[in-house]
Amino acid sequence: MNVHIVVLAAGKGTRMLSARPKVLHRVAGLPMIDHVLASATALQPKTTTVVVGYQAELLKAALSDHPGLTFVVQEPQRGTAHALLVAEPALRGQTGTLVLLSGDVPMLTPETLKRLLDRHTATGAAATVLTAMVDRPRGYGRIVRSGEQIARIVEERDASSAERDIREINSGIYAFALDGLFDAVRTIAPQNAQQEYYLTDLVAVYRQRGLGVETVTVSNADEIRGINSRNELAEVSRIVRQQKNDELMAAGVTIEDPATTYIDAAVQVGADTIIRPGVSLEGRTTIGASCEIHSGVRIVDSRIGDRVTVLNHCVVTNASIADGASVGPFAHLRNEADVREKARVGNFVELKKTVLGPGSKSMHLAYLGDATIGANVNIGAGTITCNYDGVKKNATVIEDDAFIGSDSQLIAPVTVGKGAYVGSGTTVRVDVPAGSLAVSAGKQRNIEGWVEKKGKKSKTTE
């Protein structure tokens, strides 16, 4: 049977107090709607339609990397039933089952969606509602039953005091038979406190017509938690992060303090890696096996090999660190920095669009930008590749086995040949041939008695 997904994402999310659409706020590194779409793919849908409204163009642009989405605009937003009707033209001529999702429910699992679809298909129901049992149902529609069967769904604002005591809640997630669905939705009237067209009223409509309505109850009510405020965003994010930490620890990763470790959903970490407190691993970062990531480190969209050590308070963004390398503390790698096997990057060293070759090292206070550095090169403290001439960025090449003395400046474009030496304090403006020594400072000259002649006697501090 064909499956069609419709995701409701038109609302502003007033309680978020944000200029951004609510569904673009991030949970574990991804917009919450991305989590929803990822779970929906498990159903192998024939079509996926997203109902947009507030900041529609921004939302479309944010989802542009999701292939095959159809967007329909709900304007104005007049309730969930109205939102579904807006999607009707996109589904005209289709048959099968429509699964309706909310873009602000990011913890729903593929397994639960499959249970919902299996139940709906097996029973031949016109509608199947996903529900949950909660201790504090405030804010949710309540499931009103007649015996074992669902009779209707009542929204909290319209519920009696007895109905508000019901603990079974509506998730806002449904499976519908497409045949006759939109004709039935058009019969819904805005007879409620909000004067909106509630899709929940469809349950009573189907019951009155003698059509089957089924329910599936989730075992973990967190799955259907919606996000309507910054507090709820933080709480759901905490749960998702803890789930990710649990998953990694079960796979052999040591996380010393999960409460202070922030790992995004798409991050991969190899077995026997140790993650110290206060680490953030973001985006599509991959970390190999037997690494050690020390406290205060932030790694974003980067590739870390096996047996790598990243010491305290490093920032690594869109960079690569190969097997056996060491970085930090207080290093900054960015914009395609590429640290090769067993290379070492030390205190307060910044690499930007730079290859640091195998076994090479830069241990102190250096800026290396737009450089290609070969194997077994030593970069002295205070070295700078001066890559910008005021108009464009230029490249520096340092070949294998070269030695760059402390406090040197390499004015790009320039090449230091294989095995060459650059003396301390040298400004390199032209290429240095292989095996040569480059110096630019004059011979040191000491002027005896200068202090006394100038009357600048040193003062002794007690």
QUIKASUL-V392364 format. One record per residue. N is the residue number from 0. RES is the residue in one letter. SS is DSSP state (A for helix, B for strand, O for the rest). Layout:
N&RES&SS ; N&RES&SS
This chain:
0&M&O ; 1&N&O ; 2&V&B ; 3&H&B ; 4&I&B ; 5&V&B ; 6&V&B ; 7&L&B ; 8&A&B ; 9&A&O ; 10&G&O ; 11&K&O ; 12&G&O ; 13&T&A ; 14&R&A ; 15&M&A ; 16&L&O ; 17&S&O ; 18&A&O ; 19&R&O ; 20&P&O ; 21&K&A ; 22&V&A ; 23&L&A ; 24&H&O ; 25&R&B ; 26&V&B ; 27&A&O ; 28&G&O ; 29&L&B ; 30&P&B ; 31&M&A ; 32&I&A ; 33&D&A ; 34&H&A ; 35&V&A ; 36&L&A ; 37&A&A ; 38&S&A ; 39&A&A ; 40&T&A ; 41&A&A ; 42&L&A ; 43&Q&O ; 44&P&O ; 45&K&O ; 46&T&B ; 47&T&B ; 48&T&B ; 49&V&B ; 50&V&B ; 51&V&B ; 52&G&O ; 53&Y&O ; 54&Q&O ; 55&A&A ; 56&E&A ; 57&L&A ; 58&L&A ; 59&K&A ; 60&A&A ; 61&A&A ; 62&L&O ; 63&S&O ; 64&D&O ; 65&H&O ; 66&P&O ; 67&G&O ; 68&L&B ; 69&T&B ; 70&F&B ; 71&V&B ; 72&V&B ; 73&Q&O ; 74&E&O ; 75&P&O ; 76&Q&O ; 77&R&O ; 78&G&O ; 79&T&A ; 80&A&A ; 81&H&A ; 82&A&A ; 83&L&A ; 84&L&A ; 85&V&A ; 86&A&O ; 87&E&A ; 88&P&A ; 89&A&A ; 90&L&A ; 91&R&O ; 92&G&O ; 93&Q&O ; 94&T&O ; 95&G&O ; 96&T&B ; 97&L&B ; 98&V&B ; 99&L&B ; 100&L&B ; 101&S&B ; 102&G&O ; 103&D&O ; 104&V&O ; 105&P&O ; 106&M&O ; 107&L&O ; 108&T&O ; 109&P&A ; 110&E&A ; 111&T&A ; 112&L&A ; 113&K&A ; 114&R&A ; 115&L&A ; 116&L&A ; 117&D&A ; 118&R&A ; 119&H&A ; 120&T&A ; 121&A&A ; 122&T&A ; 123&G&O ; 124&A&O ; 125&A&O ; 126&A&B ; 127&T&B ; 128&V&B ; 129&L&B ; 130&T&B ; 131&A&B ; 132&M&B ; 133&V&O ; 134&D&O ; 135&R&O ; 136&P&O ; 137&R&O ; 138&G&O ; 139&Y&O ; 140&G&O ; 141&R&B ; 142&I&B ; 143&V&B ; 144&R&B ; 145&S&B ; 146&G&O ; 147&E&O ; 148&Q&B ; 149&I&B ; 150&A&B ; 151&R&B ; 152&I&B ; 153&V&B ; 154&E&O ; 155&E&A ; 156&R&A ; 157&D&A ; 158&A&O ; 159&S&O ; 160&S&A ; 161&A&A ; 162&E&A ; 163&R&A ; 164&D&O ; 165&I&O ; 166&R&O ; 167&E&B ; 168&I&B ; 169&N&B ; 170&S&B ; 171&G&B ; 172&I&B ; 173&Y&B ; 174&A&B ; 175&F&B ; 176&A&B ; 177&L&O ; 178&D&O ; 179&G&O ; 180&L&A ; 181&F&A ; 182&D&A ; 183&A&A ; 184&V&A ; 185&R&O ; 186&T&O ; 187&I&O ; 188&A&O ; 189&P&O ; 190&Q&O ; 191&N&O ; 192&A&O ; 193&Q&O ; 194&Q&O ; 195&E&O ; 196&Y&O ; 197&Y&O ; 198&L&O ; 199&T&O ; 200&D&A ; 201&L&A ; 202&V&A ; 203&A&A ; 204&V&A ; 205&Y&A ; 206&R&A ; 207&Q&A ; 208&R&O ; 209&G&O ; 210&L&O ; 211&G&O ; 212&V&B ; 213&E&B ; 214&T&B ; 215&V&B ; 216&T&B ; 217&V&O ; 218&S&O ; 219&N&O ; 220&A&A ; 221&D&A ; 222&E&A ; 223&I&A ; 224&R&O ; 225&G&O ; 226&I&O ; 227&N&O ; 228&S&O ; 229&R&A ; 230&N&A ; 231&E&A ; 232&L&A ; 233&A&A ; 234&E&A ; 235&V&A ; 236&S&A ; 237&R&A ; 238&I&A ; 239&V&A ; 240&R&A ; 241&Q&A ; 242&Q&A ; 243&K&A ; 244&N&A ; 245&D&A ; 246&E&A ; 247&L&A ; 248&M&A ; 249&A&A ; 250&A&O ; 251&G&O ; 252&V&O ; 253&T&B ; 254&I&B ; 255&E&O ; 256&D&O ; 257&P&A ; 258&A&A ; 259&T&A ; 260&T&O ; 261&Y&B ; 262&I&B ; 263&D&O ; 264&A&O ; 265&A&O ; 266&V&O ; 267&Q&B ; 268&V&B ; 269&G&O ; 270&A&O ; 271&D&O ; 272&T&O ; 273&I&B ; 274&I&B ; 275&R&O ; 276&P&O ; 277&G&O ; 278&V&O ; 279&S&B ; 280&L&B ; 281&E&B ; 282&G&O ; 283&R&O ; 284&T&O ; 285&T&B ; 286&I&B ; 287&G&O ; 288&A&O ; 289&S&O ; 290&C&O ; 291&E&B ; 292&I&B ; 293&H&O ; 294&S&O ; 295&G&O ; 296&V&O ; 297&R&B ; 298&I&B ; 299&V&B ; 300&D&O ; 301&S&O ; 302&R&B ; 303&I&B ; 304&G&O ; 305&D&O ; 306&R&O ; 307&V&O ; 308&T&B ; 309&V&B ; 310&L&O ; 311&N&O ; 312&H&O ; 313&C&O ; 314&V&B ; 315&V&B ; 316&T&B ; 317&N&O ; 318&A&O ; 319&S&B ; 320&I&B ; 321&A&O ; 322&D&O ; 323&G&O ; 324&A&O ; 325&S&B ; 326&V&B ; 327&G&O ; 328&P&O ; 329&F&O ; 330&A&O ; 331&H&B ; 332&L&B ; 333&R&B ; 334&N&O ; 335&E&O ; 336&A&O ; 337&D&B ; 338&V&B ; 339&R&O ; 340&E&O ; 341&K&O ; 342&A&O ; 343&R&B ; 344&V&B ; 345&G&B ; 346&N&B ; 347&F&O ; 348&V&O ; 349&E&B ; 350&L&B ; 351&K&B ; 352&K&O ; 353&T&O ; 354&V&B ; 355&L&B ; 356&G&O ; 357&P&O ; 358&G&O ; 359&S&O ; 360&K&B ; 361&S&B ; 362&M&B ; 363&H&B ; 364&L&O ; 365&A&O ; 366&Y&B ; 367&L&B ; 368&G&B ; 369&D&O ; 370&A&B ; 371&T&B ; 372&I&B ; 373&G&O ; 374&A&O ; 375&N&O ; 376&V&O ; 377&N&B ; 378&I&B ; 379&G&O ; 380&A&O ; 381&G&O ; 382&T&O ; 383&I&B ; 384&T&B ; 385&C&B ; 386&N&O ; 387&Y&B ; 388&D&O ; 389&G&O ; 390&V&O ; 391&K&O ; 392&K&B ; 393&N&O ; 394&A&O ; 395&T&B ; 396&V&B ; 397&I&B ; 398&E&O ; 399&D&O ; 400&D&O ; 401&A&O ; 402&F&B ; 403&I&B ; 404&G&O ; 405&S&O ; 406&D&O ; 407&S&O ; 408&Q&B ; 409&L&B ; 410&I&B ; 411&A&O ; 412&P&O ; 413&V&B ; 414&T&B ; 415&V&B ; 416&G&O ; 417&K&O ; 418&G&O ; 419&A&O ; 420&Y&B ; 421&V&B ; 422&G&O ; 423&S&O ; 424&G&O ; 425&T&O ; 426&T&B ; 427&V&B ; 428&R&O ; 429&V&O ; 430&D&O ; 431&V&B ; 432&P&O ; 433&A&O ; 434&G&O ; 435&S&O ; 436&L&B ; 437&A&B ; 438&V&O ; 439&S&O ; 440&A&O ; 441&G&O ; 442&K&O ; 443&Q&O ; 444&R&O ; 445&N&O ; 446&I&O ; 447&E&O ; 448&G&O ; 449&W&A ; 450&V&A ; 451&E&A ; 452&K&A ; 453&K&A ; 454&G&O ; 455&K&O ; 456&K&O ; 457&S&O ; 458&K&O ; 459&T&O ; 460&T&O ; 461&E&O
